[in-house]
């Protein structure tokens, strides 16, 4: 752990004895391990790497109550202004420290002492171009559905699951604490969905269906299954509206990709998990 600020060497032994009395308090390594398990799988490797660096710098055996704002400030000071993606290094630490406060494991929000750097004008221009290149087309209905789902997850579901996790954490016996494991997994799933919706909304571009000459977002396609000699109808929708049970599929689905930009009368082969299907496009209409 870094040298204590304002402590005389002769007082170190007294502080160490005081620390020993906190042996039953939650320790940093334990808290990090529990937190990483609840992080979405796509972010887990990066989060584990950055929190591992933070723990090695501060000391794995330090208790959460011993972490001071000055420690957090000093940690980020080691990164020079010229560091590449410094926010990518600090963001996981900031999120973790804020999470500790949410669970009331620390008295103060130590994450507030992580100051992320504002991107330069050049970085902002690059980010804008990247977002434009990765734009996701979405209908008005899909956009409204995603906003409603995000509000429900953030205002209702996540607080409830966080309370469940906090209550289960009070048990302290993590080896046989099924409610804790279930709440931790559920919180990870909820946060993963929230992150997914946020990424989609950030890249969303509202699209209004125009021509019905080709299969595209916002169209309703009637197909003739040549193998089974039956009629099949699909609505091509954007994120927030997909419902295979109701025949609503996305352009990114196997069928959506195969049909995209094809016209009435054309025959299309589609590779699906159930095998190869061959369809003739009967007609294309605007989705109702």
MOLIN-V238796 format. One record per residue. NEAR is the number of other ideal C-beta (glycine too) atoms within 12 Angstrom. Layout:
BEGIN
((NEAR) (NEAR))
END
This chain:
BEGIN
((28) (22) (14) (22) (14) (10) (18) (12) (12) (8) (13) (15) (13) (15) (21) (18) (12) (18) (22) (15) (14) (19) (16) (13) (22) (29) (26) (35) (23) (24) (35) (37) (23) (34) (39) (29) (26) (37) (32) (26) (19) (14) (26) (23) (15) (23) (32) (23) (20) (35) (38) (25) (23) (41) (31) (19) (25) (33) (22) (20) (22) (29) (28) (35) (24) (29) (40) (26) (21) (21) (31) (31) (22) (22) (34) (32) (19) (20) (26) (11) (12) (9) (15) (12) (17) (26) (24) (22) (28) (31) (25) (34) (43) (31) (34) (42) (39) (23) (36) (34) (24) (26) (31) (20) (31) (30) (14) (19) (23) (35) (28) (18) (26) (31) (20) (21) (22) (11) (16) (14) (10) (10) (18) (13) (13) (14) (18) (17) (13) (14) (19) (15) (12) (16) (19) (29) (30) (32) (33) (23) (27) (36) (28) (20) (26) (34) (22) (19) (26) (30) (18) (19) (28) (22) (15) (17) (22) (29) (17) (19) (31) (29) (21) (27) (36) (25) (18) (28) (31) (19) (18) (15) (13) (22) (9) (11) (20) (15) (22) (28) (23) (19) (31) (31) (24) (26) (36) (31) (22) (32) (34) (23) (26) (27) (24) (25) (30) (22) (21) (32) (29) (22) (25) (29) (23) (23) (26) (20) (28) (13) (16) (22) (19) (24) (39) (32) (40) (33) (39) (29) (44) (24) (37) (24) (26) (20) (19) (14) (12) (15) (18) (28) (26) (38) (38) (41) (38) (40) (39) (30) (32) (29) (18) (18) (7) (14) (24) (32) (36) (31) (34) (20) (26) (23) (36) (31) (20) (29) (39) (28) (21) (28) (22) (23) (16) (24) (21) (33) (21) (32) (15) (21) (11) (12) (12) (17) (26) (22) (33) (27) (36) (27) (21) (32) (23) (21) (30) (13))
END
